[in-house]
């Protein structure tokens, strides 16, 4: 009897967005950022892309991005802010933008965790863009607390760790398809990031 598990095709190599050595996010896939500094993580990724960025957030959001705070990382003029009126329109807008393949980075600031089926649809939309247009958009959802969306390619937790001497953050890769959990202290963002590995435990939901 043929064992179909042994006959699965090897997954093709995907292009990677690498904002710093050891920090890699596969393009044409959906990723998740959580933690109190998740906006910083998103802006750091934007710093390492070219072209427009679509930022999707509900119109009732209490924490819109401040252009003055963005300038440390990226030109606010690259951003198009989309504010759907209904929660179900957030992921629909992200899906259509990823499928179009016209924007290298699409960020959706979500009030809660998405279900597995919408996450799969977002993966399919990004992969459709790569197949039909040759473009490799990256999708990033921002989720509250410690995140926990099912089906994402990777999950990153970022929190402030500033001191009187320097601006710093803790970054934890909570989930990745091919990489283990790992923690870093990050300084020098965004121009000259320095990462120092350390051991830590983060309570996940």
C-alpha atoms as an extended CHARMM CRD file, in Angstrom:
* protein
*
       205  EXT
         1         1  UNK       CA              0.0000000000        0.0000000000        0.0000000000  PROA      1               0.0000000000
         2         2  UNK       CA              1.3410000000        3.4310000000       -0.9610000000  PROA      2               0.0000000000
         3         3  UNK       CA              2.1080000000        5.7200000000        1.9200000000  PROA      3               0.0000000000
         4         4  UNK       CA              0.8930000000        9.1170000000        0.6770000000  PROA      4               0.0000000000
         5         5  UNK       CA              2.6440000000       10.9500000000        3.5110000000  PROA      5               0.0000000000
         6         6  UNK       CA              5.9630000000        9.9580000000        2.0080000000  PROA      6               0.0000000000
         7         7  UNK       CA              4.9490000000       11.2190000000       -1.4060000000  PROA      7               0.0000000000
         8         8  UNK       CA              4.0680000000       14.7640000000       -0.4350000000  PROA      8               0.0000000000
         9         9  UNK       CA              5.8660000000       17.3110000000       -2.6140000000  PROA      9               0.0000000000
        10        10  UNK       CA              8.5310000000       19.3710000000       -0.9310000000  PROA      10              0.0000000000
        11        11  UNK       CA              7.3110000000       22.8680000000       -0.1530000000  PROA      11              0.0000000000
        12        12  UNK       CA              8.9220000000       25.3810000000       -2.4750000000  PROA      12              0.0000000000
        13        13  UNK       CA             11.2350000000       27.9900000000       -1.0290000000  PROA      13              0.0000000000
        14        14  UNK       CA              9.4490000000       31.2580000000       -0.3610000000  PROA      14              0.0000000000
        15        15  UNK       CA             11.0120000000       34.7220000000       -0.4730000000  PROA      15              0.0000000000
        16        16  UNK       CA             11.6350000000       36.1530000000        2.9840000000  PROA      16              0.0000000000
        17        17  UNK       CA             11.4030000000       39.6060000000        4.5070000000  PROA      17              0.0000000000
        18        18  UNK       CA             14.3310000000       39.7930000000        6.9380000000  PROA      18              0.0000000000
        19        19  UNK       CA             14.4340000000       43.0250000000        8.9710000000  PROA      19              0.0000000000
        20        20  UNK       CA             17.3830000000       41.6510000000       10.9910000000  PROA      20              0.0000000000
        21        21  UNK       CA             19.4870000000       38.4600000000       10.9750000000  PROA      21              0.0000000000
        22        22  UNK       CA             17.4120000000       35.6010000000       12.3450000000  PROA      22              0.0000000000
        23        23  UNK       CA             14.1160000000       37.4910000000       12.0020000000  PROA      23              0.0000000000
        24        24  UNK       CA             12.4780000000       36.1760000000        8.8480000000  PROA      24              0.0000000000
        25        25  UNK       CA              8.8700000000       36.3470000000        7.6570000000  PROA      25              0.0000000000
        26        26  UNK       CA              7.8200000000       34.3990000000        4.5790000000  PROA      26              0.0000000000
        27        27  UNK       CA              6.2350000000       36.5910000000        1.9230000000  PROA      27              0.0000000000
        28        28  UNK       CA              2.8720000000       35.7550000000        0.3770000000  PROA      28              0.0000000000
        29        29  UNK       CA              1.7410000000       34.4610000000        3.7720000000  PROA      29              0.0000000000
        30        30  UNK       CA             -0.1250000000       35.7960000000        6.8010000000  PROA      30              0.0000000000
        31        31  UNK       CA              1.6860000000       36.5310000000       10.0720000000  PROA      31              0.0000000000
        32        32  UNK       CA              0.5640000000       37.7320000000       13.4970000000  PROA      32              0.0000000000
        33        33  UNK       CA              2.0110000000       40.3440000000       15.8580000000  PROA      33              0.0000000000
        34        34  UNK       CA              0.8310000000       40.7510000000       19.4300000000  PROA      34              0.0000000000
        35        35  UNK       CA              2.0110000000       42.3630000000       22.6590000000  PROA      35              0.0000000000
        36        36  UNK       CA              2.0180000000       46.0150000000       23.7530000000  PROA      36              0.0000000000
        37        37  UNK       CA              4.6030000000       47.0010000000       21.1050000000  PROA      37              0.0000000000
        38        38  UNK       CA              2.9490000000       45.2300000000       18.1540000000  PROA      38              0.0000000000
        39        39  UNK       CA              2.5780000000       48.5560000000       16.3230000000  PROA      39              0.0000000000
        40        40  UNK       CA              6.3320000000       49.0640000000       16.6020000000  PROA      40              0.0000000000
        41        41  UNK       CA              6.8820000000       45.6330000000       15.0830000000  PROA      41              0.0000000000
        42        42  UNK       CA              4.6000000000       46.5140000000       12.1690000000  PROA      42              0.0000000000
        43        43  UNK       CA              6.3620000000       49.8380000000       11.5530000000  PROA      43              0.0000000000
        44        44  UNK       CA              9.7380000000       48.0850000000       11.6900000000  PROA      44              0.0000000000
        45        45  UNK       CA              8.5870000000       45.7240000000        8.9480000000  PROA      45              0.0000000000
        46        46  UNK       CA              7.2750000000       48.6650000000        6.9350000000  PROA      46              0.0000000000
        47        47  UNK       CA             10.7100000000       50.2730000000        7.1880000000  PROA      47              0.0000000000
        48        48  UNK       CA             12.1000000000       47.2630000000        5.3150000000  PROA      48              0.0000000000
        49        49  UNK       CA              9.5890000000       47.3400000000        2.4610000000  PROA      49              0.0000000000
        50        50  UNK       CA              9.2580000000       49.6490000000       -0.4870000000  PROA      50              0.0000000000
        51        51  UNK       CA              6.0910000000       51.1940000000       -1.8060000000  PROA      51              0.0000000000
        52        52  UNK       CA              2.7110000000       51.7800000000       -0.2180000000  PROA      52              0.0000000000
        53        53  UNK       CA              1.4630000000       50.2170000000        2.9990000000  PROA      53              0.0000000000
        54        54  UNK       CA             -2.2390000000       49.6310000000        3.6370000000  PROA      54              0.0000000000
        55        55  UNK       CA             -3.2260000000       49.8740000000        7.3120000000  PROA      55              0.0000000000
        56        56  UNK       CA             -6.7050000000       48.5500000000        8.0220000000  PROA      56              0.0000000000
        57        57  UNK       CA             -8.3450000000       49.3350000000       11.3580000000  PROA      57              0.0000000000
        58        58  UNK       CA            -11.9490000000       49.7250000000       12.5340000000  PROA      58              0.0000000000
        59        59  UNK       CA            -13.2900000000       53.2460000000       12.4500000000  PROA      59              0.0000000000
        60        60  UNK       CA            -14.0720000000       52.9660000000       16.1720000000  PROA      60              0.0000000000
        61        61  UNK       CA            -10.4200000000       52.2600000000       17.0330000000  PROA      61              0.0000000000
        62        62  UNK       CA             -9.2500000000       54.2370000000       20.0540000000  PROA      62              0.0000000000
        63        63  UNK       CA             -5.5480000000       54.0980000000       19.1090000000  PROA      63              0.0000000000
        64        64  UNK       CA             -4.9350000000       55.4160000000       15.5850000000  PROA      64              0.0000000000
        65        65  UNK       CA             -1.3370000000       55.8330000000       14.4930000000  PROA      65              0.0000000000
        66        66  UNK       CA              0.2270000000       59.2420000000       15.1010000000  PROA      66              0.0000000000
        67        67  UNK       CA              2.2310000000       60.4350000000       12.0610000000  PROA      67              0.0000000000
        68        68  UNK       CA              4.7490000000       62.1940000000       14.3430000000  PROA      68              0.0000000000
        69        69  UNK       CA              5.4910000000       58.9250000000       16.0940000000  PROA      69              0.0000000000
        70        70  UNK       CA              5.7510000000       57.0310000000       12.8080000000  PROA      70              0.0000000000
        71        71  UNK       CA              8.4970000000       59.1880000000       11.3460000000  PROA      71              0.0000000000
        72        72  UNK       CA             11.1930000000       57.4740000000       13.4290000000  PROA      72              0.0000000000
        73        73  UNK       CA             10.5070000000       54.3130000000       11.4520000000  PROA      73              0.0000000000
        74        74  UNK       CA              8.9010000000       55.1740000000        8.1390000000  PROA      74              0.0000000000
        75        75  UNK       CA              7.5150000000       57.9990000000        6.0250000000  PROA      75              0.0000000000
        76        76  UNK       CA              3.8170000000       58.3210000000        6.9840000000  PROA      76              0.0000000000
        77        77  UNK       CA              3.1060000000       59.3920000000        3.4070000000  PROA      77              0.0000000000
        78        78  UNK       CA              3.5310000000       55.7650000000        2.3260000000  PROA      78              0.0000000000
        79        79  UNK       CA              0.4970000000       54.7300000000        4.3500000000  PROA      79              0.0000000000
        80        80  UNK       CA             -3.1010000000       54.4710000000        3.2480000000  PROA      80              0.0000000000
        81        81  UNK       CA             -5.4340000000       54.1450000000        6.2270000000  PROA      81              0.0000000000
        82        82  UNK       CA             -8.6310000000       52.1850000000        5.6670000000  PROA      82              0.0000000000
        83        83  UNK       CA            -11.3260000000       52.2610000000        8.3550000000  PROA      83              0.0000000000
        84        84  UNK       CA            -14.1910000000       49.8250000000        7.7290000000  PROA      84              0.0000000000
        85        85  UNK       CA            -17.3760000000       50.4350000000        9.6780000000  PROA      85              0.0000000000
        86        86  UNK       CA            -18.1210000000       46.7640000000       10.4090000000  PROA      86              0.0000000000
        87        87  UNK       CA            -15.8130000000       44.1810000000       11.9670000000  PROA      87              0.0000000000
        88        88  UNK       CA            -16.4560000000       41.6080000000        9.2220000000  PROA      88              0.0000000000
        89        89  UNK       CA            -15.1660000000       44.0910000000        6.6520000000  PROA      89              0.0000000000
        90        90  UNK       CA            -11.6780000000       44.2080000000        8.2120000000  PROA      90              0.0000000000
        91        91  UNK       CA            -10.5510000000       40.8000000000        6.9590000000  PROA      91              0.0000000000
        92        92  UNK       CA            -12.5250000000       41.1170000000        3.7060000000  PROA      92              0.0000000000
        93        93  UNK       CA            -10.6370000000       44.3210000000        2.9060000000  PROA      93              0.0000000000
        94        94  UNK       CA             -7.3350000000       42.6560000000        3.7690000000  PROA      94              0.0000000000
        95        95  UNK       CA             -8.1520000000       39.6440000000        1.6000000000  PROA      95              0.0000000000
        96        96  UNK       CA             -8.9830000000       41.7480000000       -1.4460000000  PROA      96              0.0000000000
        97        97  UNK       CA             -5.8640000000       43.8890000000       -1.0100000000  PROA      97              0.0000000000
        98        98  UNK       CA             -3.5860000000       40.8580000000       -0.7110000000  PROA      98              0.0000000000
        99        99  UNK       CA             -5.1470000000       39.2490000000       -3.7750000000  PROA      99              0.0000000000
       100       100  UNK       CA             -4.6360000000       42.3850000000       -5.8760000000  PROA      100             0.0000000000
       101       101  UNK       CA             -0.8810000000       42.2540000000       -5.2080000000  PROA      101             0.0000000000
       102       102  UNK       CA             -0.4120000000       46.0050000000       -5.4790000000  PROA      102             0.0000000000
       103       103  UNK       CA              0.7600000000       46.6320000000       -1.9140000000  PROA      103             0.0000000000
       104       104  UNK       CA              3.8520000000       44.9170000000       -0.4360000000  PROA      104             0.0000000000
       105       105  UNK       CA              2.6350000000       45.1260000000        3.1820000000  PROA      105             0.0000000000
       106       106  UNK       CA             -0.9730000000       44.8990000000        4.3610000000  PROA      106             0.0000000000
       107       107  UNK       CA             -1.6360000000       45.3440000000        8.0930000000  PROA      107             0.0000000000
       108       108  UNK       CA             -4.9550000000       44.7250000000        9.8200000000  PROA      108             0.0000000000
       109       109  UNK       CA             -5.4240000000       45.9010000000       13.4120000000  PROA      109             0.0000000000
       110       110  UNK       CA             -8.0150000000       43.4780000000       14.7770000000  PROA      110             0.0000000000
       111       111  UNK       CA            -10.1100000000       43.8450000000       17.9540000000  PROA      111             0.0000000000
       112       112  UNK       CA            -10.0260000000       40.0620000000       18.5160000000  PROA      112             0.0000000000
       113       113  UNK       CA             -8.7250000000       36.7870000000       17.1280000000  PROA      113             0.0000000000
       114       114  UNK       CA             -9.8970000000       35.7180000000       13.6710000000  PROA      114             0.0000000000
       115       115  UNK       CA            -11.3370000000       32.2730000000       12.9980000000  PROA      115             0.0000000000
       116       116  UNK       CA             -9.3350000000       29.6690000000       11.1320000000  PROA      116             0.0000000000
       117       117  UNK       CA            -11.3290000000       29.8850000000        7.8890000000  PROA      117             0.0000000000
       118       118  UNK       CA            -10.6710000000       33.6290000000        7.3160000000  PROA      118             0.0000000000
       119       119  UNK       CA             -6.9710000000       33.0460000000        8.0660000000  PROA      119             0.0000000000
       120       120  UNK       CA             -6.8480000000       30.3530000000        5.3970000000  PROA      120             0.0000000000
       121       121  UNK       CA             -8.5690000000       32.6830000000        2.9420000000  PROA      121             0.0000000000
       122       122  UNK       CA             -5.9280000000       35.3340000000        3.5980000000  PROA      122             0.0000000000
       123       123  UNK       CA             -3.1480000000       32.8270000000        2.8960000000  PROA      123             0.0000000000
       124       124  UNK       CA             -4.8690000000       31.8420000000       -0.3500000000  PROA      124             0.0000000000
       125       125  UNK       CA             -5.2880000000       35.4870000000       -1.3810000000  PROA      125             0.0000000000
       126       126  UNK       CA             -1.5860000000       36.2330000000       -0.8490000000  PROA      126             0.0000000000
       127       127  UNK       CA             -0.5360000000       33.0780000000       -2.6900000000  PROA      127             0.0000000000
       128       128  UNK       CA             -2.9200000000       33.8730000000       -5.5480000000  PROA      128             0.0000000000
       129       129  UNK       CA             -1.2120000000       37.2290000000       -5.9420000000  PROA      129             0.0000000000
       130       130  UNK       CA              2.2020000000       35.5480000000       -6.1440000000  PROA      130             0.0000000000
       131       131  UNK       CA              0.9680000000       33.0500000000       -8.7040000000  PROA      131             0.0000000000
       132       132  UNK       CA             -1.0300000000       35.4150000000      -10.9220000000  PROA      132             0.0000000000
       133       133  UNK       CA              0.8100000000       38.7370000000      -10.6450000000  PROA      133             0.0000000000
       134       134  UNK       CA              4.3120000000       37.7370000000       -9.5310000000  PROA      134             0.0000000000
       135       135  UNK       CA              3.9860000000       40.0210000000       -6.4990000000  PROA      135             0.0000000000
       136       136  UNK       CA              4.6940000000       38.7530000000       -2.9610000000  PROA      136             0.0000000000
       137       137  UNK       CA              2.6030000000       40.7380000000       -0.4730000000  PROA      137             0.0000000000
       138       138  UNK       CA              3.0320000000       40.1510000000        3.2360000000  PROA      138             0.0000000000
       139       139  UNK       CA             -0.0590000000       40.1050000000        5.4470000000  PROA      139             0.0000000000
       140       140  UNK       CA              0.2390000000       41.0420000000        9.1220000000  PROA      140             0.0000000000
       141       141  UNK       CA             -2.5920000000       40.9300000000       11.6420000000  PROA      141             0.0000000000
       142       142  UNK       CA             -2.2340000000       42.7790000000       14.9490000000  PROA      142             0.0000000000
       143       143  UNK       CA             -4.0640000000       41.0270000000       17.7680000000  PROA      143             0.0000000000
       144       144  UNK       CA             -4.6450000000       41.9300000000       21.4300000000  PROA      144             0.0000000000
       145       145  UNK       CA             -2.8590000000       40.4940000000       24.4540000000  PROA      145             0.0000000000
       146       146  UNK       CA             -0.6490000000       37.5060000000       23.5480000000  PROA      146             0.0000000000
       147       147  UNK       CA             -2.4610000000       36.7120000000       20.3430000000  PROA      147             0.0000000000
       148       148  UNK       CA             -3.2190000000       33.1360000000       19.3930000000  PROA      148             0.0000000000
       149       149  UNK       CA             -4.7570000000       33.2120000000       15.9060000000  PROA      149             0.0000000000
       150       150  UNK       CA             -4.9220000000       29.7280000000       14.4000000000  PROA      150             0.0000000000
       151       151  UNK       CA             -3.2330000000       28.9580000000       11.1020000000  PROA      151             0.0000000000
       152       152  UNK       CA             -0.8400000000       31.9090000000       10.8780000000  PROA      152             0.0000000000
       153       153  UNK       CA              2.6010000000       31.3820000000        9.3850000000  PROA      153             0.0000000000
       154       154  UNK       CA              4.3090000000       32.9180000000       12.4150000000  PROA      154             0.0000000000
       155       155  UNK       CA              3.4400000000       34.7750000000       15.6120000000  PROA      155             0.0000000000
       156       156  UNK       CA              5.6030000000       37.5210000000       17.1640000000  PROA      156             0.0000000000
       157       157  UNK       CA              5.2660000000       39.1450000000       20.5830000000  PROA      157             0.0000000000
       158       158  UNK       CA              6.9040000000       42.5340000000       21.1400000000  PROA      158             0.0000000000
       159       159  UNK       CA              7.0250000000       44.6460000000       24.3110000000  PROA      159             0.0000000000
       160       160  UNK       CA              8.8470000000       47.7810000000       25.4380000000  PROA      160             0.0000000000
       161       161  UNK       CA             11.9490000000       47.3630000000       27.5880000000  PROA      161             0.0000000000
       162       162  UNK       CA             13.2620000000       50.9410000000       27.6000000000  PROA      162             0.0000000000
       163       163  UNK       CA             15.7720000000       52.2360000000       30.1230000000  PROA      163             0.0000000000
       164       164  UNK       CA             17.3390000000       55.6050000000       30.8760000000  PROA      164             0.0000000000
       165       165  UNK       CA             20.2960000000       54.6520000000       28.6750000000  PROA      165             0.0000000000
       166       166  UNK       CA             18.5470000000       53.2830000000       25.5780000000  PROA      166             0.0000000000
       167       167  UNK       CA             15.3340000000       52.4210000000       23.8100000000  PROA      167             0.0000000000
       168       168  UNK       CA             14.8690000000       48.6660000000       23.8070000000  PROA      168             0.0000000000
       169       169  UNK       CA             12.2510000000       46.0250000000       23.1950000000  PROA      169             0.0000000000
       170       170  UNK       CA             11.7980000000       42.3430000000       23.9000000000  PROA      170             0.0000000000
       171       171  UNK       CA             10.8580000000       40.2930000000       20.8590000000  PROA      171             0.0000000000
       172       172  UNK       CA              9.6800000000       36.7020000000       21.0560000000  PROA      172             0.0000000000
       173       173  UNK       CA              8.9590000000       34.3740000000       18.1790000000  PROA      173             0.0000000000
       174       174  UNK       CA              6.0570000000       32.4720000000       19.7180000000  PROA      174             0.0000000000
       175       175  UNK       CA              5.2900000000       30.3660000000       16.6890000000  PROA      175             0.0000000000
       176       176  UNK       CA              6.7940000000       29.5880000000       13.3030000000  PROA      176             0.0000000000
       177       177  UNK       CA              6.3340000000       26.6950000000       10.9400000000  PROA      177             0.0000000000
       178       178  UNK       CA             10.0330000000       25.8840000000       10.6860000000  PROA      178             0.0000000000
       179       179  UNK       CA             11.7060000000       27.7190000000       13.5880000000  PROA      179             0.0000000000
       180       180  UNK       CA             11.6310000000       27.2140000000       17.3720000000  PROA      180             0.0000000000
       181       181  UNK       CA             10.4280000000       29.6730000000       19.9980000000  PROA      181             0.0000000000
       182       182  UNK       CA             13.1290000000       32.2610000000       20.5820000000  PROA      182             0.0000000000
       183       183  UNK       CA             13.5520000000       35.5500000000       22.5060000000  PROA      183             0.0000000000
       184       184  UNK       CA             15.6780000000       38.6140000000       21.7640000000  PROA      184             0.0000000000
       185       185  UNK       CA             16.4340000000       41.9880000000       23.2840000000  PROA      185             0.0000000000
       186       186  UNK       CA             16.2820000000       44.5060000000       20.4300000000  PROA      186             0.0000000000
       187       187  UNK       CA             17.9720000000       47.9110000000       20.3590000000  PROA      187             0.0000000000
       188       188  UNK       CA             18.8900000000       50.3920000000       17.6600000000  PROA      188             0.0000000000
       189       189  UNK       CA             15.5840000000       50.3690000000       15.8020000000  PROA      189             0.0000000000
       190       190  UNK       CA             15.0360000000       50.9610000000       13.0140000000  PROA      190             0.0000000000
       191       191  UNK       CA             18.2870000000       51.9130000000       11.2990000000  PROA      191             0.0000000000
       192       192  UNK       CA             20.7980000000       49.7540000000       13.1600000000  PROA      192             0.0000000000
       193       193  UNK       CA             18.9910000000       46.9070000000       14.9260000000  PROA      193             0.0000000000
       194       194  UNK       CA             21.0170000000       44.9290000000       17.4390000000  PROA      194             0.0000000000
       195       195  UNK       CA             19.5900000000       41.6270000000       18.6820000000  PROA      195             0.0000000000
       196       196  UNK       CA             20.7430000000       39.7600000000       21.7720000000  PROA      196             0.0000000000
       197       197  UNK       CA             19.2980000000       36.3100000000       22.4110000000  PROA      197             0.0000000000
       198       198  UNK       CA             18.0660000000       35.4460000000       25.8970000000  PROA      198             0.0000000000
       199       199  UNK       CA             15.9060000000       32.8950000000       27.6460000000  PROA      199             0.0000000000
       200       200  UNK       CA             12.4200000000       33.8540000000       28.7860000000  PROA      200             0.0000000000
       201       201  UNK       CA              8.9570000000       32.4510000000       29.1630000000  PROA      201             0.0000000000
       202       202  UNK       CA              5.8180000000       34.2080000000       27.9580000000  PROA      202             0.0000000000
       203       203  UNK       CA              2.4230000000       33.0140000000       29.0330000000  PROA      203             0.0000000000
       204       204  UNK       CA              0.4010000000       32.3070000000       25.9140000000  PROA      204             0.0000000000
       205       205  UNK       CA             -3.3290000000       32.0340000000       25.5230000000  PROA      205             0.0000000000
